[in-house]
């Protein structure tokens, strides 16, 4: 099997939807990924315009392409959130939950788009953990 490897830049945006207050819903946040593509898999870093000033190390990204589909995971260096006043707060001593992106390729627009999700463990119980899922939409294109 021949391995094809290339460095690529992808650009797009994501939006906040379910689980976020009305002031942030539908807000479009531009982001870009610098990735290395090998066959149907890729890895690299991601930067978004909202949180880039909070981190001193890059946000990691790993994923794969399928038959007109894409799936990838963003791993922020540490936790961050928007407080009651709308200010972004970083918590370097806490891990940020993985952000899972799923989507499909649109041949007409030459873009990938889909849904992203974050799952938070809210409470541990004897009969199982209580989780909250926050999500939004995203769109991404090569270069």
HELIX and SHEET records of a PDB file:
HELIX    1   1 UNK A   52  UNK A   54  5                                   3    
SHEET    1   A 9 UNK A   5  UNK A  15  0                                        
SHEET    2   A 9 UNK A  28  UNK A  38 -1                                        
SHEET    3   A 9 UNK A  41  UNK A  48 -1                                        
SHEET    4   A 9 UNK A  59  UNK A  65 -1                                        
SHEET    5   A 9 UNK A  69  UNK A  75 -1                                        
SHEET    6   A 9 UNK A  99  UNK A 106 -1                                        
SHEET    7   A 9 UNK A 111  UNK A 123 -1                                        
SHEET    8   A 9 UNK A 130  UNK A 142 -1                                        
SHEET    9   A 9 UNK A   5  UNK A  15 -1                                        
SHEET    1   B 2 UNK A  79  UNK A  82  0                                        
SHEET    2   B 2 UNK A  88  UNK A  91 -1                                        
END                                                                             
